[in-house]
Amino acid sequence: MAKPNYSFEKRQRDLAKKKKKEEKRLKKAEAKAGLKSEENGDAIGDQLQEVQPLPGDSDTTDT
């Protein structure tokens, strides 16, 4: 029977922890940046433009 590779499993757990920590840090940074720009009144208008495409626009083009 094969021997378990504990160091590989530990490395995978460590990588998962680092990834989760980085995602959490980025999420906090985005929230903090959004809060600052909302105070200026810029964030709401910019977010709406990004989310809602114009009615005549389409992603596919027929050639």
Backbone as ProteinMPNN parsed JSONL, in Angstrom:
{"seq_chain_A": "MAKPNYSFEKRQRDLAKKKKKEEKRLKKAEAKAGLKSEENGDAIGDQLQEVQPLPGDSDTTDT", "coords_chain_A": {"N_chain_A": [[0.84, -1.176, 0.0], [0.443, 2.28, -0.685], [2.312, 4.975, 0.746], [1.024, 7.696, 2.634], [1.325, 11.061, 1.514], [2.121, 13.384, 3.427], [3.324, 15.894, 3.461], [2.656, 16.994, 0.979], [-0.137, 17.212, 1.255], [-0.229, 19.035, 3.381], [0.949, 21.251, 2.175], [-0.988, 21.822, 0.228], [-3.152, 22.525, 1.874], [-2.06, 24.824, 3.057], [-1.767, 26.478, 0.795], [-4.455, 26.79, 0.093], [-5.382, 28.183, 2.33], [-3.885, 30.565, 2.071], [-4.916, 31.526, -0.341], [-7.616, 31.955, 0.309], [-7.291, 33.888, 2.293], [-6.15, 35.975, 0.806], [-8.259, 36.531, -0.99], [-10.161, 37.455, 0.818], [-8.839, 39.725, 1.778], [-8.774, 41.275, -0.57], [-11.507, 41.633, -0.995], [-12.193, 43.153, 1.244], [-10.659, 45.423, 0.689], [-11.878, 46.335, -1.668], [-14.422, 46.949, -0.676], [-13.759, 48.972, 1.1], [-12.696, 50.872, -0.672], [-14.963, 51.347, -2.209], [-16.634, 52.481, -0.328], [-15.306, 54.874, 0.228], [-15.472, 56.185, -2.284], [-18.199, 56.355, -2.542], [-18.825, 58.285, -0.729], [-18.037, 60.486, -2.105], [-19.851, 60.428, -4.117], [-19.47, 59.228, -6.559], [-19.383, 56.452, -7.002], [-21.899, 55.135, -7.266], [-23.108, 55.913, -9.742], [-21.11, 55.057, -11.561], [-21.095, 52.282, -11.111], [-23.641, 51.553, -11.994], [-23.483, 52.078, -14.737], [-21.599, 50.175, -15.533], [-22.903, 47.751, -15.009], [-25.37, 47.719, -16.414], [-25.906, 47.16, -19.739], [-26.107, 48.955, -22.874], [-29.246, 49.149, -24.671], [-29.119, 48.538, -27.491], [-26.738, 47.186, -27.862], [-24.91, 44.177, -28.468], [-23.309, 41.085, -27.674], [-22.522, 39.245, -29.579], [-21.489, 39.025, -32.978], [-22.513, 38.901, -36.328], [-20.992, 37.78, -39.236]], "CA_chain_A": [[0.0, 0.0, 0.0], [1.222, 3.504, -0.8], [2.441, 5.813, 1.925], [0.424, 9.032, 2.445], [2.281, 12.157, 1.361], [1.615, 14.414, 4.33], [3.849, 17.216, 3.109], [1.846, 17.493, -0.133], [-1.432, 17.609, 1.819], [-0.013, 20.253, 4.159], [1.188, 22.335, 1.215], [-2.282, 22.147, -0.371], [-3.921, 23.259, 2.885], [-1.458, 26.152, 3.188], [-2.12, 27.248, -0.4], [-5.88, 27.122, 0.197], [-5.488, 29.241, 3.344], [-3.359, 31.808, 1.504], [-5.86, 31.983, -1.356], [-8.79, 32.471, 1.004], [-6.887, 35.11, 2.976], [-5.982, 36.999, -0.219], [-9.594, 36.904, -1.461], [-10.778, 38.237, 1.883], [-8.167, 41.019, 1.784], [-9.236, 42.013, -1.741], [-12.903, 41.993, -0.771], [-12.188, 44.275, 2.197], [-10.107, 46.595, 0.008], [-12.926, 46.82, -2.566], [-15.469, 47.556, 0.143], [-13.213, 50.219, 1.627], [-12.607, 51.8, -1.797], [-16.338, 51.683, -2.561], [-17.145, 53.359, 0.719], [-14.697, 56.191, 0.041], [-15.989, 56.829, -3.489], [-19.617, 56.648, -2.318], [-18.866, 59.559, -0.03], [-17.895, 61.502, -3.139], [-21.002, 60.321, -5.0], [-19.059, 58.709, -7.854], [-19.481, 55.006, -7.12], [-23.218, 54.654, -7.666], [-23.267, 56.119, -11.176], [-20.163, 54.218, -12.268], [-21.521, 50.899, -10.996], [-24.809, 51.346, -12.843], [-23.043, 52.037, -16.126], [-20.909, 48.919, -15.77], [-23.813, 46.625, -14.886], [-26.441, 47.756, -17.4], [-25.46, 47.476, -21.088], [-27.046, 49.719, -23.683], [-30.216, 48.245, -25.304], [-28.758, 48.137, -28.846], [-25.479, 46.456, -27.882], [-24.947, 42.727, -28.31], [-21.967, 40.517, -27.571], [-22.209, 38.449, -30.761], [-21.569, 39.728, -34.257], [-22.629, 38.004, -37.466], [-20.221, 38.269, -40.386]], "C_chain_A": [[0.89, 1.247, 0.0], [1.194, 4.306, 0.498], [1.782, 7.166, 1.674], [1.515, 10.107, 2.388], [1.762, 13.356, 2.161], [2.111, 15.807, 3.955], [3.075, 17.82, 1.94], [0.495, 17.988, 0.382], [-1.303, 18.905, 2.608], [0.186, 21.441, 3.226], [-0.122, 22.775, 0.568], [-3.161, 22.928, 0.605], [-3.39, 24.684, 3.035], [-1.805, 27.035, 1.996], [-3.581, 27.677, -0.362], [-6.091, 28.248, 1.209], [-5.023, 30.578, 2.787], [-4.329, 32.387, 0.479], [-7.083, 32.615, -0.705], [-8.472, 33.8, 1.69], [-6.742, 36.261, 1.978], [-7.33, 37.475, -0.755], [-10.301, 37.791, -0.435], [-10.177, 39.636, 1.934], [-8.642, 41.88, 0.613], [-10.678, 42.483, -1.57], [-13.001, 43.181, 0.19], [-11.689, 45.548, 1.53], [-11.143, 47.194, -0.945], [-14.029, 47.526, -1.788], [-15.002, 48.905, 0.681], [-13.132, 51.273, 0.518], [-14.006, 52.25, -2.224], [-16.945, 52.648, -1.569], [-16.589, 54.77, 0.546], [-15.286, 56.897, -1.171], [-17.485, 57.12, -3.359], [-19.767, 57.984, -1.6], [-18.756, 60.711, -1.022], [-19.066, 61.489, -4.118], [-20.68, 59.734, -6.358], [-19.389, 57.23, -8.036], [-20.816, 54.542, -7.677], [-23.412, 54.799, -9.172], [-22.347, 55.226, -11.992], [-20.597, 52.756, -12.238], [-22.712, 50.626, -11.898], [-24.416, 51.275, -14.31], [-22.366, 50.72, -16.446], [-21.885, 47.748, -15.813], [-24.835, 46.592, -16.026], [-25.902, 48.118, -18.788], [-26.522, 48.287, -21.825], [-27.978, 48.765, -24.425], [-29.805, 47.756, -26.693], [-27.499, 47.295, -28.928], [-25.72, 44.958, -27.749], [-23.526, 42.202, -28.335], [-21.576, 39.751, -28.831], [-22.352, 39.291, -32.025], [-21.63, 38.71, -35.374], [-21.858, 38.582, -38.639], [-20.492, 37.444, -41.591]], "O_chain_A": [[1.957, 1.258, 0.613], [0.208, 4.315, 1.234], [1.961, 7.737, 0.597], [2.497, 10.054, 3.129], [1.06, 14.22, 1.634], [1.388, 16.789, 4.119], [2.859, 19.032, 1.908], [0.035, 19.061, -0.01], [-2.167, 19.777, 2.518], [-0.354, 22.52, 3.468], [-0.347, 23.97, 0.379], [-3.837, 23.879, 0.212], [-4.165, 25.636, 3.13], [-2.105, 28.216, 2.168], [-3.91, 28.8, -0.741], [-6.885, 29.159, 0.973], [-5.672, 31.603, 2.995], [-4.54, 33.599, 0.436], [-7.532, 33.683, -1.119], [-9.284, 34.725, 1.671], [-7.155, 37.386, 2.259], [-7.533, 38.673, -0.954], [-10.962, 38.764, -0.798], [-10.896, 40.62, 2.109], [-8.886, 43.075, 0.779], [-11.024, 43.6, -1.957], [-13.793, 44.099, -0.025], [-12.225, 46.63, 1.77], [-11.277, 48.415, -1.028], [-14.511, 48.581, -2.202], [-15.77, 49.866, 0.711], [-13.462, 52.436, 0.745], [-14.202, 53.417, -2.563], [-17.698, 53.544, -1.951], [-17.318, 55.749, 0.7], [-15.574, 58.091, -1.101], [-17.987, 58.041, -4.002], [-20.723, 58.723, -1.839], [-19.317, 61.785, -0.801], [-19.251, 62.446, -4.87], [-21.539, 59.737, -7.24], [-19.655, 56.808, -9.162], [-20.846, 53.624, -8.497], [-23.855, 53.847, -9.813], [-22.766, 54.688, -13.017], [-20.477, 52.061, -13.247], [-22.782, 49.56, -12.511], [-24.979, 50.471, -15.054], [-22.548, 50.195, -17.545], [-21.688, 46.828, -16.606], [-25.127, 45.516, -16.549], [-25.483, 49.255, -19.005], [-27.691, 48.298, -21.438], [-27.552, 47.667, -24.783], [-30.13, 46.62, -27.038], [-27.218, 46.733, -29.987], [-26.61, 44.521, -27.02], [-22.643, 42.804, -28.945], [-20.386, 39.624, -29.117], [-23.224, 40.155, -32.12], [-20.868, 37.744, -35.366], [-22.047, 39.744, -38.998], [-19.932, 37.705, -42.657]]}, "name": "protein", "num_of_chains": 1, "seq": "MAKPNYSFEKRQRDLAKKKKKEEKRLKKAEAKAGLKSEENGDAIGDQLQEVQPLPGDSDTTDT"}
